[in-house]
Amino acid sequence: MRARTTALAAAIGLAGVAGAQPQKVLSAPAADSVGIYSGVYASTFNESIFSACDVPGIGSGWWLRFHNERDGRFLRYQYSAAGMPTVSHFIRVRGRLSPPGNYGEGFQTRELVVDSVLDVRETMQECASYEELPQPWPAIKSSGAPIIGATTTNDGVQVALLDREGFVSVWNTRTGALVNRFPSGDEGALASAYRVPLAFTRDGKRLAEGGLDGVVRVWNPVTGERIWTLPATDTMSGTANGRKVVAASAAIDFNQSGSLLANNVNERIAIWSMDTGKRVDTFKEGWWYSKFLFIDDASFIASGDSGLVKIYPRFGAEPIWRFKTPLRTFRFLERSSDGRWLFLNGSSDSAFLWSLSDGQLAHKLAIPSWFGFGAVAFSPDGKILATSGGRNGLYLWDTKTGKPLKSFQKFPNIVIKTWFTADGKSIVGLAMYDTVLRVVHLDPSKGPFGAPNAVPVQAWWGAHSWPARVPGRGLGSITGFVTDSAKKPIIGVDIAAFDGDKPGSAPLASTTTNAAGRYLLQGVNVQHVTLRAMMRGFAPDVRHTHLATQGVEANFELKKDR
C-alpha cells in the first residue's frame, strides 16, 4: 500500500516537472467484458454514477446498474423526491461493462452492470481517477473572496467579476492580465449575496451591475469610472412591517448599440437611456415576472402569462410574433448568439429548445434534478447547449438533434454562471460561493492550452454528499409515518430496526407509532439499517435505509392481510 501511495502522490504532485518519467498509458477495458472495479459510487434522485479507479477515459463516470436490485438497497438514493444530498460510497464490485453508447439519462457513455458487491467503504480510499473534474481556470487569478457575479464580452476576451468584498475585477483572458479592480459602491449590501447580475455592452466599452439594493451602476470597465448610477425606484409587491421594500435587480441586458439598458426588477422591466441616464420606458407583461432579451437596438423578446412568449419590434408597439409554450412561469429565457435558438425553462426539470428560424418547438429536454436556478449558455456556433443541473453538474445537448452529448460532474456547488470560451473548445463555470472560475474541456484528451491531460487525480466524493461518519458516534434518528392504503395513519404499529449488514441479528431499537401514525427511533449507531413494520391484520413491510449523520425519514404503507 505504501508503494502505491507513493506512486499516486508522484503522479498527482510531480506531473509536469522537468525530467519526470512519462506516465504509463493504460488501456480502456474492452466492451462487454467482466471485471472487478473499485471506485466512488454516487447516487442521486435520478443519476447513478460510478467513477472507477485506474481506468482511463471514464469522463464523468459510468452509469451503474445492479443486476440484482437487492445489492444496491443501501447504496442507492432512497428518497422519493430530489433535493437530498448525494449518497456516496467507495465500493469494490464485479460487473460487466457495456459497449460505448448513451446510458442512464443519456450523458454516460458506458454502463457497468454489477453482478456482485465485494466491498463497501464509508470513507474515501486511495484511488487514481481519470475522471474529468472541473479545474480552476488559469486565465484568471482568485482574489480569495467568493465570486457573486460574472460576465464576459461576446468575443470571450474580457471577463468581469464581482466578489463578496464589493470589488469589481476586469480581466483580459487572452493575456491573463488584470485590466482594473475597483470598488462597486454597494459593499454593505453584498454580505449575504450569492448571485448578482453583471453585463457588458456588446462592444465591451460599458459594464453594468444590477444591485441587491435596487441601484444599477454603470462603469467604464477599463478606467473604473462610474458613468451612471441609476436609482432604485421600484418596490416589491406588498409591504413588510407596513413599509414598501426596494426590489433587487433580477437581470440586466443592453441593446445592440449599448444605448439602452433593461433592468428586470420585480414584475416589470425598467428601460434606461445610456445617453442621458434617464428612465425612458417601463415594460410590464401580465401578472408574472417577465423575462426580457434585446434582439437588436429596438426589438426584443419577452415572456408573459400562461407560457406566452412575444417578439416586439419596439417599445409601445404590438407584438409581431407570439407563441405558446408548455410553461406557465419562466425562470430562464436565453437566446443563442446566432439568433436560431431560444432556451426556455420554468420551475420543473423539463426545459424547451425553441427554433426561432422555424417558429416552433424543436426539443423537450429533461435536465437531471433541475432546481429552477442555475446557468445556461450556447456555444459560439450555436451547435451545443450547456445548462447546469443535477447534483452540481453541467450538461450538454446537441441543439440540432436535442440528444445528450456529455456531462461534467462534481463542481463544488450549483453552477450559477457559465459560458463557452471564444474557440468553443472549453466551458467556464462559476459555482455558488466559489472563489475561482472553473473550466472543463470538450476534448477530454486536451488540457489547458492544448496540453495533453493524462495525469490521474485522487478521486472525489460525489458533490454534496452526507458528511463522513465519526467512529463511535450515534448517527442520528430515524423517523417516519405508517399509513394504510387510504393514507390514514395506523396507531400502535411495531417498528424495529436491525443492522442491515448482519441479517438475522437482534433488533437495535424498537418503538410503536403514536396517534398520528408517527414513530421515532434514536441512538442508532450503524450506517445500514433494515426497518420492519408489523401489526396484526396487516402484511408486514420492510425498508432498507442508509442512515446519514442528520438522520433519515422512512415511511411505510401497510396493506390489509388477506
ZAMARGU-4260 file (C-alpha; in steps of 0.2 Angstrom, whole numbers, plus 5000, padded with zeros to 4 digits):
<rodrens>
0) 5000/5000/5000 | 5014/5012/5004 | 5022/5009/4987 | 5006/5013/4978 | 5003/5028/4989
5) 5020/5035/4984 | 5016/5031/4966 | 5000/5041/4966 | 5007/5055/4975 | 5021/5056/4962
10) 5008/5056/4948 | 4997/5069/4956 | 5010/5081/4963 | 5025/5079/4951 | 5016/5080/4935
15) 5025/5092/4923 | 5041/5093/4932 | 5056/5093/4920 | 5064/5076/4918 | 5049/5066/4926
20) 5047/5049/4918 | 5032/5048/4906 | 5016/5040/4913 | 5012/5023/4908 | 4997/5023/4896
25) 4983/5012/4902 | 4971/5005/4890 | 4952/5006/4892 | 4943/4990/4897 | 4935/4980/4882
30) 4917/4982/4879 | 4905/4968/4886 | 4920/4962/4897 | 4918/4956/4915 | 4930/4963/4928
35) 4932/4969/4946 | 4932/4988/4948 | 4935/4999/4963 | 4929/5017/4964 | 4917/5031/4970
40) 4898/5027/4968 | 4887/5042/4969 | 4868/5040/4969 | 4856/5055/4967 | 4837/5056/4963
45) 4839/5052/4945 | 4858/5048/4942 | 4868/5033/4947 | 4887/5036/4943 | 4902/5026/4946
50) 4920/5033/4945 | 4932/5019/4943 | 4950/5019/4949 | 4964/5016/4937 | 4953/5017/4921
55) 4957/5030/4908 | 4944/5039/4898 | 4930/5037/4910 | 4924/5055/4908 | 4912/5060/4921
60) 4910/5041/4926 | 4900/5026/4921 | 4881/5023/4924 | 4880/5009/4937 | 4865/4997/4937
65) 4863/4982/4949 | 4859/4966/4941 | 4850/4961/4957 | 4842/4976/4964 | 4844/4970/4982
70) 4863/4973/4981 | 4860/4991/4980 | 4847/4993/4993 | 4859/5003/5005 | 4869/5011/4991
75) 4856/5020/4981 | 4847/5037/4984 | 4832/5031/4994 | 4821/5047/4994 | 4805/5049/4983
80) 4810/5067/4978 | 4825/5077/4973 | 4834/5089/4985 | 4843/5077/4997 | 4862/5075/4997
85) 4870/5063/4986 | 4873/5045/4994 | 4891/5041/4991 | 4901/5025/4995 | 4918/5019/4990
90) 4914/5001/4983 | 4923/4986/4975 | 4911/4977/4963 | 4912/4963/4950 | 4902/4968/4934
95) 4900/4968/4915 | 4905/4984/4906 | 4894/4989/4891 | 4899/4994/4874 | 4900/5013/4871
100) 4883/5021/4870 | 4871/5033/4879 | 4866/5026/4896 | 4856/5032/4911 | 4850/5050/4907
105) 4859/5049/4891 | 4875/5058/4897 | 4886/5042/4902 | 4895/5033/4888 | 4897/5016/4897
110) 4886/5006/4909 | 4893/4994/4922 | 4880/4981/4927 | 4885/4974/4944 | 4883/4956/4947
115) 4891/4956/4965 | 4896/4969/4978 | 4913/4964/4985 | 4916/4978/4997 | 4908/4994/5003
120) 4918/5008/5012 | 4910/5024/5021 | 4927/5033/5019 | 4937/5038/5003 | 4951/5026/4999
125) 4966/5029/4988 | 4960/5030/4970 | 4970/5036/4955 | 4955/5043/4944 | 4954/5049/4926
130) 4938/5057/4928 | 4935/5074/4920 | 4935/5085/4936 | 4932/5104/4934 | 4948/5113/4937
135) 4952/5131/4942 | 4953/5142/4926 | 4972/5148/4925 | 4967/5163/4914 | 4960/5172/4930
140) 4968/5173/4947 | 4957/5172/4963 | 4956/5187/4975 | 4952/5174/4988 | 4934/5181/4991
145) 4918/5172/4985 | 4913/5177/4967 | 4895/5183/4966 | 4894/5190/4949 | 4902/5186/4932
150) 4900/5191/4914 | 4910/5190/4898 | 4911/5200/4882 | 4904/5192/4866 | 4921/5188/4860
155) 4926/5180/4877 | 4941/5191/4879 | 4936/5202/4893 | 4928/5194/4909 | 4922/5205/4924
160) 4919/5198/4941 | 4911/5204/4957 | 4916/5197/4973 | 4908/5197/4990 | 4920/5211/4997
165) 4912/5223/4984 | 4926/5224/4971 | 4924/5223/4953 | 4939/5215/4943 | 4941/5216/4924
170) 4952/5203/4916 | 4959/5201/4899 | 4959/5182/4897 | 4969/5182/4881 | 4984/5189/4890
175) 4980/5184/4908 | 4981/5202/4914 | 4971/5211/4927 | 4964/5226/4917 | 4957/5235/4933
180) 4950/5232/4950 | 4939/5245/4958 | 4925/5245/4972 | 4907/5243/4966 | 4900/5255/4979
185) 4887/5243/4986 | 4899/5233/4998 | 4887/5233/5013 | 4873/5225/5003 | 4883/5210/4997
190) 4887/5201/5013 | 4873/5188/5010 | 4873/5189/4991 | 4877/5173/4980 | 4872/5179/4963
195) 4872/5197/4956 | 4868/5202/4938 | 4883/5209/4928 | 4883/5213/4909 | 4894/5221/4896
200) 4888/5231/4881 | 4891/5221/4865 | 4907/5231/4861 | 4914/5229/4879 | 4915/5248/4882
205) 4902/5248/4897 | 4899/5237/4911 | 4884/5237/4922 | 4879/5229/4939 | 4861/5226/4945
210) 4862/5229/4963 | 4854/5220/4978 | 4850/5237/4984 | 4840/5241/4968 | 4853/5253/4961
215) 4860/5249/4944 | 4879/5255/4942 | 4887/5258/4925 | 4906/5259/4923 | 4919/5261/4910
220) 4927/5244/4913 | 4945/5250/4908 | 4946/5265/4919 | 4934/5261/4933 | 4925/5277/4931
225) 4907/5277/4936 | 4896/5283/4921 | 4879/5281/4928 | 4870/5277/4945 | 4853/5273/4941
230) 4842/5275/4956 | 4831/5261/4964 | 4813/5267/4960 | 4804/5250/4960 | 4797/5241/4975
235) 4792/5223/4979 | 4773/5219/4979 | 4765/5221/4996 | 4774/5228/5012 | 4785/5222/5026
240) 4780/5229/5043 | 4769/5242/5034 | 4783/5248/5023 | 4787/5246/5005 | 4803/5236/5001
245) 4815/5241/4987 | 4816/5227/4974 | 4833/5220/4969 | 4838/5218/4951 | 4835/5200/4944
250) 4843/5203/4927 | 4850/5216/4916 | 4853/5217/4897 | 4860/5230/4885 | 4853/5233/4867
255) 4865/5230/4852 | 4872/5248/4852 | 4873/5250/4871 | 4861/5265/4871 | 4848/5256/4881
260) 4849/5246/4897 | 4834/5234/4903 | 4833/5231/4921 | 4822/5216/4926 | 4815/5221/4943
265) 4800/5214/4952 | 4786/5212/4940 | 4792/5224/4927 | 4807/5229/4915 | 4814/5247/4918
270) 4822/5254/4902 | 4836/5267/4905 | 4844/5278/4892 | 4863/5276/4892 | 4865/5293/4884
275) 4855/5303/4897 | 4854/5291/4912 | 4835/5294/4912 | 4822/5281/4913 | 4813/5281/4896
280) 4801/5267/4897 | 4793/5253/4908 | 4788/5236/4901 | 4776/5225/4911 | 4768/5209/4903
285) 4754/5202/4914 | 4755/5197/4932 | 4770/5186/4932 | 4789/5191/4932 | 4793/5194/4914
290) 4810/5188/4906 | 4817/5200/4893 | 4830/5200/4880 | 4835/5213/4867 | 4837/5207/4849
295) 4844/5222/4842 | 4843/5241/4845 | 4824/5241/4846 | 4816/5224/4845 | 4815/5212/4860
300) 4809/5195/4866 | 4798/5195/4882 | 4789/5181/4892 | 4771/5184/4898 | 4757/5175/4907
305) 4752/5157/4904 | 4768/5152/4894 | 4766/5165/4881 | 4782/5172/4873 | 4781/5188/4862
310) 4793/5197/4850 | 4791/5216/4849 | 4798/5227/4835 | 4800/5242/4848 | 4793/5248/4864
315) 4775/5253/4863 | 4771/5243/4848 | 4760/5227/4846 | 4770/5211/4846 | 4774/5205/4828
320) 4775/5186/4834 | 4769/5176/4848 | 4769/5158/4853 | 4763/5147/4867 | 4775/5136/4877
325) 4771/5122/4889 | 4777/5133/4903 | 4767/5144/4915 | 4780/5154/4923 | 4798/5157/4917
330) 4815/5155/4926 | 4826/5156/4911 | 4825/5164/4894 | 4841/5163/4884 | 4845/5166/4865
335) 4859/5159/4855 | 4871/5172/4848 | 4867/5166/4830 | 4848/5170/4834 | 4842/5152/4829
340) 4838/5145/4846 | 4828/5151/4862 | 4830/5141/4878 | 4815/5141/4890 | 4814/5134/4907
345) 4801/5136/4922 | 4801/5128/4939 | 4802/5110/4933 | 4815/5098/4926 | 4809/5100/4909
350) 4816/5113/4898 | 4812/5118/4880 | 4823/5122/4865 | 4813/5133/4853 | 4818/5135/4835
355) 4816/5154/4831 | 4820/5151/4812 | 4806/5138/4811 | 4794/5146/4823 | 4791/5130/4833
360) 4797/5119/4847 | 4812/5109/4842 | 4816/5099/4858 | 4810/5095/4875 | 4825/5092/4887
365) 4825/5083/4903 | 4838/5091/4915 | 4843/5080/4929 | 4836/5087/4945 | 4834/5105/4939
370) 4830/5117/4953 | 4825/5132/4943 | 4840/5142/4945 | 4857/5140/4938 | 4866/5144/4922
375) 4863/5142/4903 | 4875/5145/4888 | 4876/5142/4869 | 4892/5138/4860 | 4898/5152/4848
380) 4892/5142/4833 | 4875/5138/4842 | 4878/5119/4840 | 4879/5115/4858 | 4868/5120/4873
385) 4875/5119/4891 | 4865/5120/4907 | 4868/5117/4925 | 4858/5104/4934 | 4859/5088/4944
390) 4870/5087/4959 | 4881/5102/4954 | 4884/5096/4936 | 4885/5104/4919 | 4875/5095/4905
395) 4877/5097/4886 | 4865/5094/4872 | 4866/5094/4853 | 4854/5109/4848 | 4850/5101/4831
400) 4845/5084/4837 | 4841/5088/4855 | 4851/5072/4861 | 4863/5072/4876 | 4881/5074/4872
405) 4890/5073/4889 | 4890/5080/4907 | 4903/5086/4919 | 4901/5082/4937 | 4907/5087/4954
410) 4908/5106/4953 | 4909/5112/4971 | 4891/5119/4971 | 4877/5124/4959 | 4884/5132/4943
415) 4876/5149/4943 | 4885/5156/4928 | 4893/5148/4913 | 4900/5152/4895 | 4910/5145/4881
420) 4927/5151/4878 | 4929/5160/4861 | 4936/5145/4852 | 4921/5135/4858 | 4933/5121/4865
425) 4930/5124/4883 | 4917/5129/4895 | 4920/5141/4910 | 4908/5139/4925 | 4905/5149/4941
430) 4899/5138/4956 | 4889/5146/4970 | 4901/5153/4984 | 4917/5148/4974 | 4932/5159/4974
435) 4938/5154/4957 | 4931/5151/4940 | 4932/5133/4934 | 4935/5126/4917 | 4931/5110/4908
440) 4936/5104/4891 | 4926/5097/4877 | 4940/5086/4871 | 4945/5076/4886 | 4962/5072/4879
445) 4967/5090/4880 | 4971/5101/4895 | 4973/5120/4896 | 4981/5127/4880 | 4980/5110/4871
450) 4992/5101/4883 | 4989/5083/4885 | 4980/5079/4901 | 4983/5061/4905 | 4988/5063/4923
455) 4976/5055/4936 | 4969/5064/4951 | 4964/5057/4968 | 4945/5053/4966 | 4932/5064/4974
460) 4916/5060/4983 | 4900/5064/4974 | 4896/5083/4976 | 4885/5087/4991 | 4887/5070/5000
465) 4882/5067/5018 | 4896/5070/5030 | 4908/5056/5034 | 4903/5046/5049 | 4913/5049/5066
470) 4918/5032/5073 | 4909/5028/5089 | 4896/5042/5087 | 4877/5039/5085 | 4872/5044/5068
475) 4855/5052/5072 | 4837/5047/5072 | 4825/5038/5061 | 4808/5044/5059 | 4793/5042/5048
480) 4774/5038/5047 | 4764/5022/5044 | 4748/5023/5034 | 4736/5011/5026 | 4731/5011/5008
485) 4719/5025/5010 | 4733/5036/5018 | 4726/5035/5035 | 4738/5034/5050 | 4739/5017/5059
490) 4741/5018/5078 | 4752/5005/5088 | 4762/4998/5073 | 4778/4989/5080 | 4794/4996/5072
495) 4810/4988/5074 | 4827/4992/5067 | 4841/4979/5063 | 4859/4980/5057 | 4857/4979/5038
500) 4875/4971/5037 | 4871/4957/5049 | 4855/4948/5044 | 4847/4938/5057 | 4854/4949/5072
505) 4844/4955/5086 | 4835/4972/5085 | 4845/4988/5088 | 4830/4998/5093 | 4811/4997/5093
510) 4796/5008/5096 | 4777/5009/5091 | 4768/5023/5081 | 4758/5036/5090 | 4741/5043/5087
515) 4747/5052/5071 | 4755/5036/5064 | 4772/5043/5068 | 4787/5034/5075 | 4804/5039/5081
520) 4820/5029/5084 | 4835/5037/5092 | 4853/5031/5096 | 4855/5020/5081 | 4874/5019/5078
525) 4876/5008/5062 | 4876/5015/5044 | 4865/5002/5035 | 4848/4999/5044 | 4834/4987/5040
530) 4817/4993/5046 | 4802/4981/5049 | 4784/4987/5052 | 4772/4974/5059 | 4754/4975/5066
535) 4740/4961/5067 | 4729/4962/5052 | 4742/4969/5041 | 4755/4962/5030 | 4772/4966/5037
540) 4783/4978/5027 | 4802/4980/5026 | 4813/4996/5022 | 4831/4997/5019 | 4840/5014/5023
545) 4857/5022/5023 | 4857/5032/5039 | 4866/5049/5037 | 4873/5060/5051 | 4857/5071/5051
550) 4845/5057/5052 | 4833/5050/5039 | 4815/5048/5036 | 4807/5031/5031 | 4788/5029/5028
555) 4778/5014/5027 | 4761/5009/5019 | 4754/4994/5026 | 4741/4983/5017 | 4727/4973/5024
560) 4732/4955/5027 | 4721/4943/5016
</rodrens>
